[in-house]
Amino acid sequence: MRVPFVDLKGQYALLQPELEEAFKNIFLQGQFVGGGEVHSFEEKFATKLGVRHCVGVGNGTDALFLSLKALGIGPGDEVITPAWSWISSAETISQTGATPIFTDVDEFYTISVDDVEKKLTNKTRAVIAVHLYGQPADVTRLTQLCKLNQLFLIEDCAQAHFSKMGSVCAGTFGDVAAFSFYPTKNLGAYGDAGAVVTHHAHLAEKVRRLANHGGLSKDEHLMEGFNSRLDPLQAAALSVKLNYVMTWNDRRNEHASFYHDHLSGIGDLIVPQVRPQTTHSFHLYVVRTSRRDLLKQFLSEQGIETQVHYPRALPFEPAYQGLTLRSEHFPNASKFQQEVLSLPVYPELTEAQLGYVCDQIKKFFQHGD
Ligand SMILES: *Cc1c(COP(=O)(O)O)cnc(C)c1O
């Protein structure tokens, strides 16, 4: 049996008639930047999340960068961000001229609030909470801490579309939140795409201007800006998929339960724990074992694709070697980089495939190789 890590072709087969109709309309209208299709998606996405404003942008990295810029973050400022994440949540801080300050993460793979408290200085302006793998960070403590210290809270929701704390969606807790619609994300476009969401009209307008050469129309430049826009073809695809994303998240959660039931207590395998009162969206289903590389190799030989998110904690990437940070500064992130393995968890997986993955993992640990 073959179990790929993702199956975007399978998803396309399901959506093909709807998508082709939506794309055809865009081609017939002849508008390929901005316009009604983009606004319509922005409104639907904001409403579904429970936030006032959404601004479509070019990708999730730009969504983070433009959020930081809109908050006025720049040279001389420090922004606290987790050591265990995709590099966007650190590199965009540097791109504004500010300094990324790395913290360790907790047992849920999200930013350690205890460590955030230790890293506060009089230069700290903001904290980036990454809801990694689809698991909401401890937003209850983070919102309190940011309020108390007059810091901005930025949510990186690139892996957390419609993850929830209580009944409230991730992306509605901070001053501003960044979403990615990279093709393999829980809500994915057919190319790069992203969005910034916020309750604050002035921030939404600032992001919209920054993303569009400083203006809301072609001949207006209140400041210098950038070119980072969600295009109508991507917006149309996202509008179609928005009707399915909740069902897909439910499927991911069912798969996660299946894994949990069949993989708990096998060898030294550690299965993901869900933070109380949250709804995980299982963008990734990440297990840990001290024999990660051997397990990955074994599963690959059995036709099962897995990935490692991530092979190196950010402070140990060559990009940050100048910071000379050491593993004892980030005990969890340092351990995770050697142990994590992401199993396939996309919605279209069949029960037979899930069963096969679990059987092969059991076999690996029984044989002890
Ligand atoms: C995917 C991702 C991003 C970046 O999104 P792009 O659309 O690829 O630029 C940022 N943060 C995290 C945690 C991500 O997983």
The ligand as an SDF file (V2000), in Angstrom:
LIG
                    3D

 15 15  0  0  0  0  0  0  0  0999 V2000
    3.3640   28.1370    6.1110 C   0  0  0  0  0  0  0  0  0  0  0  0
    3.7530   28.9620    7.2760 C   0  0  0  0  0  0  0  0  0  0  0  0
    4.0490   30.3330    7.1760 C   0  0  0  0  0  0  0  0  0  0  0  0
    4.2730   31.0180    5.8670 C   0  0  0  0  0  0  0  0  0  0  0  0
    3.2960   30.9670    4.9540 O   0  0  0  0  0  0  0  0  0  0  0  0
    3.6500   31.1300    3.3950 P   0  0  0  0  0  0  0  0  0  0  0  0
    2.2910   31.3110    2.7940 O   0  0  0  0  0  0  0  0  0  0  0  0
    4.3280   29.8880    2.9540 O   0  0  0  0  0  0  0  0  0  0  0  0
    4.4950   32.3350    3.2390 O   0  0  0  0  0  0  0  0  0  0  0  0
    4.2770   31.0550    8.3220 C   0  0  0  0  0  0  0  0  0  0  0  0
    4.2380   30.4730    9.5350 N   0  0  0  0  0  0  0  0  0  0  0  0
    3.9930   29.1650    9.6800 C   0  0  0  0  0  0  0  0  0  0  0  0
    3.9590   28.5770   11.0610 C   0  0  0  0  0  0  0  0  0  0  0  0
    3.7610   28.3560    8.5610 C   0  0  0  0  0  0  0  0  0  0  0  0
    3.5350   27.0490    8.7210 O   0  0  0  0  0  0  0  0  0  0  0  0
  1  2  1  0
  2  3  1  0
  2 14  2  0
  3  4  1  0
  3 10  2  0
  4  5  1  0
  5  6  1  0
  6  7  2  0
  6  8  1  0
  6  9  1  0
 10 11  1  0
 11 12  2  0
 12 13  1  0
 12 14  1  0
 14 15  1  0
M  END
$$$$
